[in-house]
């Protein structure tokens, strides 16, 4: 391993514990278990499909995780739910603010409703596709169109 890369020791069990690398906190097993618990029942368990064509082209076995089958059509809902679920009741009551041009905004709106009506303000570019804005109409969110 090149000397400029951080060395990470693994405990006897083989799982990496929470550690930092250049000021960033790396996820540990406990974070992954907590995320799974936070997402349980709120997101779809999407299928994993082998892609013969991509595998052949890449020269290795490739699989596709079909996150387009999520409630919002994208994986971004997972991060939105996990973050909101980690907030205290007081923090949730204050609401959340997000900036997005579409898929993350849908994820945040869905998460807010799924977790009991967290107030949401979304900042989106003025050129956001109407299809994304139309989908957001089913959620109780405040939308601010600003910038490009």
N, C-alpha and C positions, 0 to 999 in steps of 0.2 A: 504494500500500500504506500502511495506517495507520502512523504513526511508532512505535507501541508494539510492533509485531510485529518479531521478529528478522529481519534481512536475511541471506540465505544466498546466497553466491556459488557459481555452478556453474563448474567448470573447462571448458576448451575442448571436452572430450569429451562434456559434457552430463551426466555422472554426478556426484551429490553425494558428496563425501568425508565421512568421519567428522567430525562437528562437535558442539558442545554448544549446547543451548538451555535457558536457565534451569536449569543444573545437570544436565540430562538428556543422555545421550549418544544421538545419533541414529544409526540404522543406516546403514552405507555399503554400497556394492556388494560389497565384500569379505565383509561379514557375511552378505549374502544368498547369495553363492556358497558360503560355508562351510556355511550351513544346508542348502542343497541337497545338498551332499556328505554331511553328517551324516545326512540323511533317506533318501538313496538306498538302495533295497532294503528299507527298514524301514516305509515307509508306502505306501499305495495312491495311485496317480495318479488322483485322482477327476475325473469329468467336469464340464465347465462347460456348462450348458444355458440357452438363451435362454428367458425367460418372456414370452410374448406378453401374457398378462393383466396382469402387473405392469408391463410396459413401457407398455402402453396407459394404465393408471391413473396412472403416474408421469410420463408425457409424455416419456420418454426410454427408451433401450434398456437393459434390465436382464437380467443373467445370474445364475444360481444355481450356486454351486460346491457340489457334492453331497458334502460332508464327512461326511454321515451314512453314507456307504459305507465310511468308514475301518474298520480292524480293531476299534476301540473304539466306533464309532458317532458320533464327534465329532472336531473339528479339534484339540482340546486335546493329543492325542498328539504332534502336530508340535512344540509347544513343549517338551514333556517330553523327547522324544528329543533335540532340539537342545541343550537345557541339559545333560542327562546326558552327551552325547557330548563336550561341551566340558570336562568335568571330567577331572582327571588320574586315573591308575589308583589312586593313594593316596586321593584324594577319593572315588572310587567305592567303594573297599573300606570306607570309613567308613560308607557308606550315605547315603540321602537321607530327608528328612522333608518331608511335604506335608500341607496342610490342604485339604479339599475335601468337597463334598457329593455328588460323583458322577463327572462326566465327566473332570475333571482327575485324580482318583484313579485312574480306569481308565487314563488316558494314562500316568501315572507308573508304574503297575504293569506295563503293557505295555512301556514303554521300558526298565525295569529288566531284564525278562526278555530283551528283544531285544538288549540290550547286554551280556549275559553274566552275569546274575544279581546285579545291584546290590541290596544289602539296602535294604528300604523300610519305613518306618513311616508310616502314614496316620492322621491325626486327622480324624474325621468327626463330624457332629452325630448325636445319639442318634435323631433323626427321619429319618435317611437312608433313602430308599426301599429296601425289601428287594430289589427288582430290581437295584439297584446293588451291594448287598452280596453278592448271589448271584453276580453276574458277577465280583466280585473273588476269589471262592473258587478260581478256576482259577490264580491267581497266588500266589506265595510272598511274601506281605506281612503285616506286623503291622498290625492295625486297632485303633484306640483310639476308642471312641465317647464323646464328651464334648460337653456343651452342647447348644444348640438352634440 
